[in-house]
Amino acid sequence: MNSSGRVSIKDVARLANVSQGTVSHVLNHPDRVSPVRREAVEKAIRELGFVRHEAARHLRAGYSSTVGLLLLDAWNPGFTEVARGVEDTTMDQGWTVVISNSARDIEREKTYLRLFYEQRVAGLIVVPHDQSADDLHQIRSGGAPVVVVDRPETGDHGMSVAVDDVAGGELAARHLISLGHRHVAFIGDEAAAAPVHARLIGVRKAVAEAGVDIRLDVIPAELTAEAGRETGEMLAAMPAGKRPTAVAAAIDLLAIGVLQAFLQHGIGVPDDISLCGYDDIPFTRQLSVPLTTVHRSHYDMGTTAAEMLTSALSGQVPDLRHVVFQPELVVRQSTGPVQPRSRRRTR
């Protein structure tokens, strides 16, 4: 072992009674080694528990078989689905994925991008932390190919996968308006993320084009279930006659928190207030009141991004450099026609 306690190629060679070059060939070009020597080296590797130093190998070779995936919010199940799509696709093609999480922190994002560059990853898939559509920052990858996810881009050089979130916001608002709701609240901080800003644009567009008077309340909230619960508590404390009859949440996690608060306070969903989420994360259909939501193809976004990146890494030009998925409204039990005030709970 070396001074760090790590088993080295030299240790394997000594136990197998072969040269260090033979060990290297077994690791990298086993077809060049005789079966007898290869078996001796493999046996020594098993006995010593040798694990080769991938970072050092990549540094020497100047290339890597690893791709980096930088998520925006690993606690959001939607981004977990993106990661699953990326991993399933890259593993099938012989690549390995290293995943990190910026946690909606731009400095943390920069740190991970630098570390990926230092580790010589072959390419990157990044869900960037863009706080607004007017402040889209450049992804610095040190020259490695990059696919940007959840941010629509254009141009002949970059690659991107996104969702038309303006259309998604319109879908949610038009659904609520079609049910007769004339007082709607949008919950979510549009300054926290560019996709949320786009969804609110869509909601406002649907309200403006409704042809009837709609009151739209915009309630800023962090993009967490806990913030949703706090907002739900605030709405529950309002007199029934002043509460909105429908809520459109910027993401499902917010909607789940709102639903918890409403049910705890005896506010019926959808009898007293209709509730619509956004994302269609996996367990929204299993809630006590299955959630109406706007579906985003998170898994397909991941597979598409991975296919783009691996094509670029193999020297091919992707068929499409920029893909924009269309959202779909999924109607479940949390939305319904607006009820006459006399039929709503007064608490």
Protein Blocks (a to p, Z undefined) as FASTA:
>chain_A
ZZkopacfklmmmmnopafklmmmmmmmmmlpcfklmmmmmmmmmmnopacdfklmmmmn
opafbdcdddfblmlmklmmmmmmmmmmmmmnopacddddeklpaklmmmmmmmmmmnop
abdcdddddfbfklcccddehhpacddehiacedjkbccddddfklmmmmmmmmmmmnop
abdcdeddfklpmklmmmmmmmmmmmmmnopacdddddddddbfklmmmmmmmmmmpcfk
lpcfbdcdfbfklmmmmmmmmmmnopacfklpccddehjpaklmmpmbdcddddddfklm
mmmmmmmmmmmmnopacfblbdcddddddddfkbccdddfklpcfZZ
